[in-house]
Amino acid sequence: HDVTPPDLVIQRRPHGATLTGLPTYFTASVPAGGLGPVRFGGATLTESITLEPRQVDWAWGDGRTSGWLPPDATAEHRYLTSGATLGTLTTRWGATYTATFEGRTVGPFPATGELDRSQLFREDVDTSRPVLVGSSSARAS
């Protein structure tokens, strides 16, 4: 049976503008509806496949990647140049398989193989400039 994994929800901190040279933190999570089992079969045999993200790899759009990380890891990246960049989040999915026949359930069993699925994300990077902030009033000696 074929089951298509969903896109993960990408979140970043800080929210809004990403600034050059400063860290941006990325996380990916399962959509709010979750990853309940996908059921197949009929009255006598019911099969289900339950997907789970096993690893993620962030390609930041500037030639650098995070490498494979656990799906719940927070990834940190510093963009060195400003502008709009198109990144890719690749998720390596695994699954378990369960079958029910005549009221008896067997499984879950690990599904054979893994599936890599990529999704694009856009990151707008603004230039950051260090600014020395001082008091406008002079101290009296």
C-alpha positions in Angstrom: 0.0 0.0 0.0 1.1 3.5 -0.7 1.0 6.2 2.0 2.2 9.7 1.3 3.8 11.5 4.3 2.6 15.0 5.0 4.8 18.1 5.1 6.1 18.9 8.5 5.3 22.3 10.2 8.4 24.5 10.1 8.9 27.0 12.9 11.8 29.5 13.4 13.0 31.7 16.1 13.2 34.6 16.0 9.9 35.0 14.3 9.9 37.4 11.4 13.2 38.7 10.0 16.3 36.5 10.0 19.4 38.6 10.4 22.9 37.9 8.8 25.4 36.7 11.3 23.0 36.0 14.1 21.6 32.5 14.9 18.2 31.4 13.7 16.7 28.3 15.2 14.6 25.9 13.2 12.3 23.1 14.3 10.0 20.8 12.4 6.9 19.1 13.9 4.1 16.8 12.9 0.9 18.6 11.7 -1.7 19.4 14.3 -3.9 16.5 13.1 -1.1 14.0 14.0 0.0 10.9 12.1 -2.8 8.4 12.9 -2.8 5.1 11.2 -3.9 4.9 7.6 -6.3 1.9 7.3 -6.8 -0.5 4.4 -8.7 -3.6 3.8 -12.3 -4.7 4.3 -14.6 -6.6 6.6 -12.3 -9.7 7.1 -8.8 -8.2 7.0 -7.9 -4.7 8.2 -4.4 -3.4 7.7 -2.9 -0.1 9.0 0.3 1.8 8.3 1.5 4.4 10.8 4.1 6.8 9.6 6.8 8.4 11.8 9.5 10.9 11.0 12.9 9.3 11.8 15.4 12.0 10.8 15.5 15.5 9.3 18.1 17.2 7.2 18.0 21.0 6.7 19.6 22.5 3.5 19.7 26.2 4.2 19.8 27.4 0.6 23.3 28.7 0.9 25.2 25.5 0.3 25.3 24.3 3.9 23.3 21.6 5.5 22.6 20.4 9.1 23.2 16.7 8.4 20.8 14.1 9.6 19.3 15.1 13.0 16.6 13.6 15.2 13.2 14.9 14.1 12.6 16.8 17.3 16.0 18.5 17.3 16.4 22.3 17.1 18.7 23.2 14.3 20.8 26.4 14.4 22.0 28.3 11.4 23.7 31.6 10.7 23.1 33.2 7.3 26.2 35.1 6.1 24.5 37.1 3.2 21.2 38.9 3.0 18.4 38.2 0.5 15.7 35.7 -0.1 16.9 32.1 0.0 15.0 28.8 -0.8 15.8 26.0 1.6 14.8 22.4 1.8 13.8 20.3 4.7 14.2 16.6 3.9 12.5 14.2 6.2 13.4 10.5 6.4 10.2 8.6 7.2 9.7 5.1 8.6 6.5 3.2 9.3 4.9 0.4 11.2 2.4 -2.2 9.8 -0.4 -3.8 11.7 -3.0 -6.3 10.5 -6.2 -7.5 12.1 -7.9 -10.7 10.9 -10.8 -12.5 12.6 -10.5 -10.2 15.7 -6.8 -10.9 16.2 -4.2 -8.2 15.7 -0.6 -8.9 14.8 2.0 -6.2 14.8 3.1 -3.6 14.8 6.0 -4.6 12.6 8.6 -2.3 11.1 7.7 -1.5 7.5 10.4 -2.4 5.0 12.6 0.5 4.0 12.5 4.3 4.5 11.2 7.1 2.4 12.9 10.5 2.1 10.5 13.4 1.3 11.6 17.0 0.7 9.7 20.2 1.2 10.8 23.8 0.3 10.8 26.8 2.6 11.7 30.4 2.0 13.9 32.4 4.3 14.2 36.2 4.0 17.5 37.4 5.4 18.1 41.0 6.3 21.5 42.6 6.9 22.4 43.2 10.6 24.6 46.1 11.5 26.3 46.4 14.9 25.4 49.8 16.5 27.0 51.2 19.6 24.3 52.6 21.9 25.3 55.2 24.3 23.8 57.8 26.6 23.0 61.2 25.0 23.8 63.0 28.3 27.3 63.4 29.5 28.2 62.6 33.1 29.4 65.4 35.3 32.6 64.7 37.1 
